[in-house]
Amino acid sequence: MLPTEHRLRRREDFATAVRRGRRAGRPLLVVHLRSGVTDPHAPGESAPQTRAGFVVSKAVGGAVVRNKVKRRLRHLMRDRVALFPPGSLVVVRALPEAGDADHAQLARDLDAAVQRLLGGGAR
């Protein structure tokens, strides 16, 4: 599970990542990244945490399927959140095909998208 301090919860934070960030699309998901954003809601002068949020629409499937996809994505992001620069906002948007995908397929697409956003992959 992704720790609470790494969860993206505010609508304006989602909008910032999607509208002002870069994105990398894969067959199962799209990852939006806004690098190094300072969090105006964070108390103190500590280094801002990288925060991730997930968008899984009804096109993915029913409630059970959507929750399963969200749980899998949160679990996958837990290990990858340290790869992003501090203060980054990451939004993972599941596409309809993600509902039928298994854990390994989601991991493969997430890794490819993250690698592309962080400069390691070709377009």
Disulfide bonds with the S-S distance in Angstrom:
none
